[in-house]
Amino acid sequence: MDQTAKVAMVTGAGSGVGRAVALALAQNGYSVVLAGRRIEKLQETAAIAGQKSARMLAIATDVGRPESVDALFAGANKAFGRLDLLFNNAGATAPGVPMEELTFAQWSHVVSVNLTGAFLCAQGAIRMMKAQQPRGGRIINNGSISAHAPRPNSAPYTATKHAITGLTKSISLDGRAHDIACGQIDIGNALTDLSAKFQTGTLQANGEFRPEPTFDVKHVANAVLYMAGLPLDANVQFITVMATKMPFVGRG
């Protein structure tokens, strides 16, 4: 493994936004630790990177379990010896049903991945960044438009994404003395396998099903690259990247 390049870690790197960001980081000279539940999906991401895959390390991880996160950071430290960037991206959703119909297990799963997972990974990153020389680094949390406004029947996801905003602010404040910056990217309808359904129609606050605009996920990757490329004495605290082109709606 290349121990001279900057090192990034991307959670949820097996698909969607995480995969796009991991590939962009690799193309821009980073060594990248790929974290996610399914090792085969992480290996797919590395394969897409082609020759850049030589600077990638895939580690199967359940971000909601402390022992799994500890193993992730131990593996990253052994392979690369430092960490310059954590993209806290792993996420989960619950069924889109009325709140009173959600099970405790469904609620707990979303909290475990979206909030506890982000917290545990931030802890691991902070420990490495404080101890390494030169010290410091950057954490970027994936917040989502749901950190600002809910979709119908999305209480677990919306609650955890609002909480990510508080976590981002706390990391930014507490990390400042240790040259650790923290920012948040809030994404609205980047086109991935998960969001493709928005193009055909999804439930709106007024009860209607309507198509929503989407945009190329590469723009998310470019935004993360910009945030990551700043010196540690500068920070993008919050950035929103969202679709604006109105979808075509046929007339009957």
Disulfide bonds with the S-S distance in Angstrom:
none
